[in-house]
Amino acid sequence: YALKDLLMDNWWNIVGRTVASEFADVSDIEQLTRVVLRLGLAALLGGLLGWQREIHGKAAGIRTHMLVSMGAALIVMVAQQAGGNAADLSRVLQGLIAGVGFLGAGTILKTDRNGEDVDQVKGLTTAAGIWLTAAIGAGAGIGEEVTAVLSTVLAFGVLSLVPLLAPAVRAAANENAEKQKARDEQQPGNAP
């Protein structure tokens, strides 16, 4: 009976030490704060871009952008914590960029415009936004928080303000096309 208690006590001690060593990647409060800050910032910044997309009825919204940003942050943080050097981190970033490119490619659709000769491509901005969100998350994860915040502010501006300019740009393009067509028709040998 005493031997059984001794063996059980030993077994539990071994399990306890093993579990403690598995959670040893965060060794102090400073490291824990860094992990929480970087992942939290990545989630917040990704969520901000996702919110902008979601209120405009786009397929990839808050959750998608938050997960992409946090996933990117986690990938680069793990590489850093594992002791990776600059070359290792560069390869991690290359893999991240390529992988997220495939995720974004899944949002792009080419459709036929009701029998017209012109095809319509949808989802390019969503794909680019997902890709940029991953880059922002990677920036936050690697410890470049200011760069990540500034990139988010600029991206939010692009997504929110540039569409307001689109009607004016389209009108100017149509006007230029009409002027070019009129010039082409006035030249000899170009009459319809």
N, C-alpha and C positions, 0 to 999 in steps of 0.2 A: 504494500500500500504506500509506503513512504517513497519507494522507487518510482511508482507511477506518478505521484505528485511532483517529484523532481524532474521527470521527463516532460511532463506537461508544462511545468514552469519554464524549462529550458526551451521547449518548442515555442511558447508564446513570446519569450525574449527574442528568439531568432526572428520570428515573424515581425515583431515590433521594430527591431533594428533594420530589417529589410524594408519595411514600409517607410520608416524615417529616412533611409538613404535614398529611396526613390523620389522623395519630395525635397531632396537637398539642393535642387537647382536654384532655389530661392533661399539663400543662406542668411540673409539679414533683412531688417526692415527697409533699408535703403534699396536693396534689390527688389523687394516686393513692391515698394512705392513706384519704382521705375517701370516694372511690368504692368502694374495697374494703370499708371499714367499713360503709357504708350498704347496699350490696348484700348483703354477708355477714349483717348483722343482719336484713335483710328476709327472707333465705332461712332463717335460724335461727328467727325468730319464726313465719313461715309454716309451717315444718316442725314446730314444736312443736304448733301447732293441728292440722295435718294428721295428726300422729302420734296425737293424741287421737281424731280421727275414725276413723282407720284401725284402731286397736285395738278400736273398737266396730263394725267391719264396715260402715262407711259408704262410699258410692261415691267421694267425693272425699277422697283421703288425702294422704299426705305430699308426693308429687310435685306434685299439683295445687295444694295450698296454697303450696308453696314457689315454684312458677312464677308464681302469681297475685301473691304478695307481691313477688317480685323484679321482675316486669313493672311493677307499680304504682310501685315505687321507681325503676326506670329511666326511666319516663315523666316523672315529676316532676323527676328529676335532669337529664334532657336539657333540659327546659324551663328550669330554673334556669341551667344552663350556657350555654344559648343567649342568656342575658341577659334573659329574660322578667321583666316586672314583676309586681306583685301581681295585676293584672287578667288578665294572660296566664296566670298560674299558676292563677287561679280557673277560667278556661275549660278548662284542661287537666284540672283536678280534676273539673269537671262532666262532661267527656267520659269520663273514667275511671270515674266513679261510674255513669254510664248504661251504658257498655259492659260493665262487670262485672255490672251488673244483668241484662243479657241472658244472660251466662254462667250466673249463678245461676238464672235462670228455666228454663234447660234441665235443671236437676236436680229440678224440681218436677213431680210426677205426681199426677193425680187418678184414682183407681180406684174401681170399683164393688165393694162388699163382698159378694161372692157372692150377688147378687140382692137384698140388703137395700135398703131405701129410703135408707140413709145412705151418702153417698160418703166416701171416705177420701182425704185429701191427704197425700202423703209428700214429703219433701225440703225442707221449709221451713227447717229448721234448717241443713241443708247449704247452701242458697242464702244464708241470712243469714251463715253462717260464711265463705263465699267472699267475700261483699261486705265483711265486717269485715276479713278477711285482706288484701284490697286496700287498705282504709283504713289498716291497720297498715303495710303496705309503703310506702304513700304518705307516711305520717308518718316512717318511717325514711329514705326517699329525700329528703325535704325538709329533713332535719336535726333533726327532733324525736324523737330517739332515746328519751328518757325517756318521752315520751308513748306511743310505740310499744310499749315494754316494759311499761309499766303497763297499757295496753289489752290486751296479750296475756295478762298475768296474770289480769286480770278476765275475759276471754273464756274462758280455760282453766277458771277457777272456775265460770263459768256452764255450760259444757259438761260439766264433771265433777261438780259438786255439785248443781245444780238437778235433774237426773234422780233423785237420791236422795230428793228431796222430793216427787216426782211421785205416788207411791202414797198418801202422806198427803193431798195436795191432792185427788186423785181420790176418796178415801174421804170426805173432808169435803164435797166437791161432791155426791156421791151421797146422803149423809146429809141434806144441806140439801134436795135435790130430793125425797126421800121425805117429809120433814117438810112441805114445801110442798104436795105431793100430798095428804097426810092433811088439812091445813087446808082445801084446796080442796074435798075430799070432804065435810067437815063443814058447810060453808056450805050454806044452803037453796038449792035449785035447781041444785046442781052434782052431784047424785047420778048415778052412771053408768047 
